[in-house]
Amino acid sequence: MAVPKKKASRARHRRRLAANTRIEPPARSTCPHCHHVKVPHTVCPNCGWYKGRMVVEVD
């Protein structure tokens, strides 16, 4: 069984964790009805359509 010879320092441990922690921009898609950029799987804020039908009345 593999056992480390020395304890990993707090800095080394945190540096390893921080290597995979990054901020990524949210996913975006286009509305098939009005071609406005929106978040996937949500009602389009521009036209109010979702899954091919009008869901919300937008002024």
Backbone as XML, in Angstrom:
<?xml version="1.0"?>
<chain id="A" units="angstrom">
  <residue number="1" name="MET">
    <atom name="N" x="0.839" y="-1.183" z="0.000"/>
    <atom name="CA" x="0.000" y="0.000" z="0.000"/>
    <atom name="C" x="0.880" y="1.241" z="0.000"/>
  </residue>
  <residue number="2" name="ALA">
    <atom name="N" x="0.562" y="2.202" z="-0.865"/>
    <atom name="CA" x="1.362" y="3.416" z="-0.967"/>
    <atom name="C" x="1.039" y="4.363" z="0.177"/>
  </residue>
  <residue number="3" name="VAL">
    <atom name="N" x="2.105" y="4.807" z="0.853"/>
    <atom name="CA" x="1.958" y="5.736" z="1.964"/>
    <atom name="C" x="2.922" y="6.894" z="1.723"/>
  </residue>
  <residue number="4" name="PRO">
    <atom name="N" x="2.456" y="8.150" z="1.818"/>
    <atom name="CA" x="3.360" y="9.274" z="1.606"/>
    <atom name="C" x="4.410" y="9.358" z="2.709"/>
  </residue>
  <residue number="5" name="LYS">
    <atom name="N" x="5.662" y="9.725" z="2.330"/>
    <atom name="CA" x="6.742" y="9.832" z="3.323"/>
    <atom name="C" x="6.542" y="11.032" z="4.222"/>
  </residue>
  <residue number="6" name="LYS">
    <atom name="N" x="6.035" y="12.131" z="3.649"/>
    <atom name="CA" x="5.833" y="13.334" z="4.437"/>
    <atom name="C" x="4.437" y="13.876" z="4.188"/>
  </residue>
  <residue number="7" name="LYS">
    <atom name="N" x="3.929" y="14.615" z="5.160"/>
    <atom name="CA" x="2.615" y="15.231" z="5.032"/>
    <atom name="C" x="2.682" y="16.331" z="3.974"/>
  </residue>
  <residue number="8" name="ALA">
    <atom name="N" x="1.688" y="16.371" z="3.101"/>
    <atom name="CA" x="1.614" y="17.436" z="2.097"/>
    <atom name="C" x="1.247" y="18.734" z="2.798"/>
  </residue>
  <residue number="9" name="SER">
    <atom name="N" x="1.990" y="19.778" z="2.509"/>
    <atom name="CA" x="1.743" y="21.060" z="3.157"/>
    <atom name="C" x="0.386" y="21.618" z="2.737"/>
  </residue>
  <residue number="10" name="ARG">
    <atom name="N" x="-0.112" y="22.557" z="3.501"/>
    <atom name="CA" x="-1.403" y="23.176" z="3.210"/>
    <atom name="C" x="-1.346" y="23.909" z="1.870"/>
  </residue>
  <residue number="11" name="ALA">
    <atom name="N" x="-0.230" y="24.571" z="1.600"/>
    <atom name="CA" x="-0.094" y="25.303" z="0.340"/>
    <atom name="C" x="-0.107" y="24.346" z="-0.850"/>
  </residue>
  <residue number="12" name="ARG">
    <atom name="N" x="0.595" y="23.246" z="-0.740"/>
    <atom name="CA" x="0.648" y="22.281" z="-1.834"/>
    <atom name="C" x="-0.735" y="21.663" z="-2.059"/>
  </residue>
  <residue number="13" name="HIS">
    <atom name="N" x="-1.415" y="21.356" z="-0.981"/>
    <atom name="CA" x="-2.758" y="20.775" z="-1.077"/>
    <atom name="C" x="-3.719" y="21.753" z="-1.744"/>
  </residue>
  <residue number="14" name="ARG">
    <atom name="N" x="-3.708" y="23.007" z="-1.316"/>
    <atom name="CA" x="-4.616" y="24.013" z="-1.872"/>
    <atom name="C" x="-4.275" y="24.353" z="-3.316"/>
  </residue>
  <residue number="15" name="ARG">
    <atom name="N" x="-2.981" y="24.340" z="-3.668"/>
    <atom name="CA" x="-2.570" y="24.603" z="-5.037"/>
    <atom name="C" x="-3.101" y="23.519" z="-5.965"/>
  </residue>
  <residue number="16" name="ARG">
    <atom name="N" x="-3.081" y="22.285" z="-5.504"/>
    <atom name="CA" x="-3.591" y="21.177" z="-6.312"/>
    <atom name="C" x="-5.111" y="21.309" z="-6.502"/>
  </residue>
  <residue number="17" name="LEU">
    <atom name="N" x="-5.834" y="21.719" z="-5.472"/>
    <atom name="CA" x="-7.279" y="21.901" z="-5.585"/>
    <atom name="C" x="-7.628" y="23.080" z="-6.492"/>
  </residue>
  <residue number="18" name="ALA">
    <atom name="N" x="-6.831" y="24.149" z="-6.396"/>
    <atom name="CA" x="-7.119" y="25.358" z="-7.172"/>
    <atom name="C" x="-6.833" y="25.164" z="-8.657"/>
  </residue>
  <residue number="19" name="ALA">
    <atom name="N" x="-6.044" y="24.158" z="-9.018"/>
    <atom name="CA" x="-5.699" y="23.951" z="-10.422"/>
    <atom name="C" x="-6.928" y="23.643" z="-11.261"/>
  </residue>
  <residue number="20" name="ASN">
    <atom name="N" x="-7.960" y="23.023" z="-10.690"/>
    <atom name="CA" x="-9.160" y="22.651" z="-11.432"/>
    <atom name="C" x="-10.350" y="23.536" z="-11.124"/>
  </residue>
  <residue number="21" name="THR">
    <atom name="N" x="-10.161" y="24.572" z="-10.327"/>
    <atom name="CA" x="-11.242" y="25.475" z="-9.981"/>
    <atom name="C" x="-11.139" y="26.710" z="-10.853"/>
  </residue>
  <residue number="22" name="ARG">
    <atom name="N" x="-12.040" y="26.827" z="-11.808"/>
    <atom name="CA" x="-12.004" y="27.981" z="-12.692"/>
    <atom name="C" x="-13.440" y="28.451" z="-12.952"/>
  </residue>
  <residue number="23" name="ILE">
    <atom name="N" x="-13.565" y="29.696" z="-13.289"/>
    <atom name="CA" x="-14.870" y="30.265" z="-13.598"/>
    <atom name="C" x="-15.074" y="30.167" z="-15.101"/>
  </residue>
  <residue number="24" name="GLU">
    <atom name="N" x="-16.152" y="29.519" z="-15.507"/>
    <atom name="CA" x="-16.469" y="29.378" z="-16.919"/>
    <atom name="C" x="-17.728" y="30.169" z="-17.229"/>
  </residue>
  <residue number="25" name="PRO">
    <atom name="N" x="-17.810" y="30.725" z="-18.429"/>
    <atom name="CA" x="-19.016" y="31.472" z="-18.783"/>
    <atom name="C" x="-20.214" y="30.527" z="-18.887"/>
  </residue>
  <residue number="26" name="PRO">
    <atom name="N" x="-21.403" y="31.015" z="-18.588"/>
    <atom name="CA" x="-22.583" y="30.158" z="-18.689"/>
    <atom name="C" x="-22.853" y="29.743" z="-20.130"/>
  </residue>
  <residue number="27" name="ALA">
    <atom name="N" x="-23.482" y="28.599" z="-20.293"/>
    <atom name="CA" x="-23.809" y="28.097" z="-21.634"/>
    <atom name="C" x="-24.838" y="29.019" z="-22.281"/>
  </residue>
  <residue number="28" name="ARG">
    <atom name="N" x="-24.745" y="29.165" z="-23.583"/>
    <atom name="CA" x="-25.679" y="30.010" z="-24.329"/>
    <atom name="C" x="-26.180" y="29.245" z="-25.546"/>
  </residue>
  <residue number="29" name="SER">
    <atom name="N" x="-27.399" y="29.534" z="-25.938"/>
    <atom name="CA" x="-27.965" y="28.978" z="-27.166"/>
    <atom name="C" x="-28.815" y="30.071" z="-27.808"/>
  </residue>
  <residue number="30" name="THR">
    <atom name="N" x="-29.256" y="29.814" z="-29.018"/>
    <atom name="CA" x="-30.093" y="30.798" z="-29.703"/>
    <atom name="C" x="-31.532" y="30.301" z="-29.742"/>
  </residue>
  <residue number="31" name="CYS">
    <atom name="N" x="-32.435" y="31.224" z="-29.645"/>
    <atom name="CA" x="-33.865" y="30.911" z="-29.719"/>
    <atom name="C" x="-34.202" y="30.558" z="-31.162"/>
  </residue>
  <residue number="32" name="PRO">
    <atom name="N" x="-34.841" y="29.413" z="-31.404"/>
    <atom name="CA" x="-35.183" y="29.055" z="-32.786"/>
    <atom name="C" x="-36.278" y="29.953" z="-33.384"/>
  </residue>
  <residue number="33" name="HIS">
    <atom name="N" x="-37.011" y="30.643" z="-32.524"/>
    <atom name="CA" x="-38.111" y="31.488" z="-33.009"/>
    <atom name="C" x="-37.629" y="32.886" z="-33.393"/>
  </residue>
  <residue number="34" name="CYS">
    <atom name="N" x="-36.859" y="33.531" z="-32.504"/>
    <atom name="CA" x="-36.438" y="34.916" z="-32.769"/>
    <atom name="C" x="-34.921" y="35.060" z="-32.934"/>
  </residue>
  <residue number="35" name="HIS">
    <atom name="N" x="-34.178" y="33.968" z="-32.759"/>
    <atom name="CA" x="-32.720" y="33.942" z="-32.908"/>
    <atom name="C" x="-32.000" y="34.878" z="-31.938"/>
  </residue>
  <residue number="36" name="HIS">
    <atom name="N" x="-32.585" y="35.064" z="-30.769"/>
    <atom name="CA" x="-31.987" y="35.862" z="-29.712"/>
    <atom name="C" x="-31.175" y="34.919" z="-28.820"/>
  </residue>
  <residue number="37" name="VAL">
    <atom name="N" x="-30.055" y="35.380" z="-28.275"/>
    <atom name="CA" x="-29.222" y="34.546" z="-27.411"/>
    <atom name="C" x="-29.914" y="34.390" z="-26.064"/>
  </residue>
  <residue number="38" name="LYS">
    <atom name="N" x="-29.983" y="33.127" z="-25.566"/>
    <atom name="CA" x="-30.646" y="32.843" z="-24.299"/>
    <atom name="C" x="-29.947" y="31.688" z="-23.598"/>
  </residue>
  <residue number="39" name="VAL">
    <atom name="N" x="-30.321" y="31.440" z="-22.359"/>
    <atom name="CA" x="-29.812" y="30.308" z="-21.596"/>
    <atom name="C" x="-30.580" y="29.063" z="-22.037"/>
  </residue>
  <residue number="40" name="PRO">
    <atom name="N" x="-29.907" y="27.918" z="-22.235"/>
    <atom name="CA" x="-30.609" y="26.718" z="-22.687"/>
    <atom name="C" x="-31.673" y="26.243" z="-21.693"/>
  </residue>
  <residue number="41" name="HIS">
    <atom name="N" x="-32.709" y="25.616" z="-22.185"/>
    <atom name="CA" x="-33.794" y="25.016" z="-21.395"/>
    <atom name="C" x="-34.559" y="26.042" z="-20.569"/>
  </residue>
  <residue number="42" name="THR">
    <atom name="N" x="-34.670" y="27.269" z="-21.076"/>
    <atom name="CA" x="-35.448" y="28.304" z="-20.405"/>
    <atom name="C" x="-36.314" y="29.021" z="-21.441"/>
  </residue>
  <residue number="43" name="VAL">
    <atom name="N" x="-37.308" y="29.734" z="-20.964"/>
    <atom name="CA" x="-38.166" y="30.530" z="-21.838"/>
    <atom name="C" x="-37.336" y="31.688" z="-22.392"/>
  </residue>
  <residue number="44" name="CYS">
    <atom name="N" x="-37.508" y="31.983" z="-23.649"/>
    <atom name="CA" x="-36.775" y="33.090" z="-24.270"/>
    <atom name="C" x="-37.263" y="34.408" z="-23.669"/>
  </residue>
  <residue number="45" name="PRO">
    <atom name="N" x="-36.362" y="35.222" z="-23.107"/>
    <atom name="CA" x="-36.803" y="36.489" z="-22.524"/>
    <atom name="C" x="-37.209" y="37.520" z="-23.565"/>
  </residue>
  <residue number="46" name="ASN">
    <atom name="N" x="-36.823" y="37.300" z="-24.810"/>
    <atom name="CA" x="-37.131" y="38.264" z="-25.863"/>
    <atom name="C" x="-38.524" y="38.046" z="-26.448"/>
  </residue>
  <residue number="47" name="CYS">
    <atom name="N" x="-38.878" y="36.772" z="-26.738"/>
    <atom name="CA" x="-40.163" y="36.519" z="-27.401"/>
    <atom name="C" x="-41.139" y="35.704" z="-26.550"/>
  </residue>
  <residue number="48" name="GLY">
    <atom name="N" x="-40.661" y="35.030" z="-25.505"/>
    <atom name="CA" x="-41.544" y="34.275" z="-24.630"/>
    <atom name="C" x="-41.863" y="32.872" z="-25.102"/>
  </residue>
  <residue number="49" name="TRP">
    <atom name="N" x="-41.158" y="32.358" z="-26.092"/>
    <atom name="CA" x="-41.408" y="31.020" z="-26.618"/>
    <atom name="C" x="-40.532" y="29.997" z="-25.917"/>
  </residue>
  <residue number="50" name="TYR">
    <atom name="N" x="-41.051" y="28.764" z="-25.795"/>
    <atom name="CA" x="-40.290" y="27.641" z="-25.250"/>
    <atom name="C" x="-40.831" y="26.357" z="-25.858"/>
  </residue>
  <residue number="51" name="LYS">
    <atom name="N" x="-39.959" y="25.546" z="-26.416"/>
    <atom name="CA" x="-40.309" y="24.268" z="-27.052"/>
    <atom name="C" x="-41.399" y="24.426" z="-28.109"/>
  </residue>
  <residue number="52" name="GLY">
    <atom name="N" x="-41.258" y="25.455" z="-28.945"/>
    <atom name="CA" x="-42.146" y="25.619" z="-30.084"/>
    <atom name="C" x="-43.516" y="26.191" z="-29.789"/>
  </residue>
  <residue number="53" name="ARG">
    <atom name="N" x="-43.728" y="26.736" z="-28.611"/>
    <atom name="CA" x="-45.026" y="27.343" z="-28.324"/>
    <atom name="C" x="-44.848" y="28.570" z="-27.442"/>
  </residue>
  <residue number="54" name="MET">
    <atom name="N" x="-45.830" y="29.458" z="-27.478"/>
    <atom name="CA" x="-45.804" y="30.685" z="-26.684"/>
    <atom name="C" x="-46.152" y="30.335" z="-25.246"/>
  </residue>
  <residue number="55" name="VAL">
    <atom name="N" x="-45.258" y="30.649" z="-24.317"/>
    <atom name="CA" x="-45.461" y="30.315" z="-22.913"/>
    <atom name="C" x="-45.735" y="31.568" z="-22.082"/>
  </residue>
  <residue number="56" name="VAL">
    <atom name="N" x="-45.038" y="32.654" z="-22.389"/>
    <atom name="CA" x="-45.146" y="33.886" z="-21.614"/>
    <atom name="C" x="-45.421" y="35.033" z="-22.570"/>
  </residue>
  <residue number="57" name="GLU">
    <atom name="N" x="-46.373" y="35.895" z="-22.204"/>
    <atom name="CA" x="-46.643" y="37.089" z="-22.989"/>
    <atom name="C" x="-45.553" y="38.125" z="-22.674"/>
  </residue>
  <residue number="58" name="VAL">
    <atom name="N" x="-44.847" y="38.579" z="-23.702"/>
    <atom name="CA" x="-43.797" y="39.561" z="-23.534"/>
    <atom name="C" x="-44.231" y="40.861" z="-24.190"/>
  </residue>
  <residue number="59" name="ASP">
    <atom name="N" x="-44.056" y="41.955" z="-23.468"/>
    <atom name="CA" x="-44.452" y="43.276" z="-23.999"/>
    <atom name="C" x="-43.423" y="43.780" z="-24.978"/>
  </residue>
</chain>
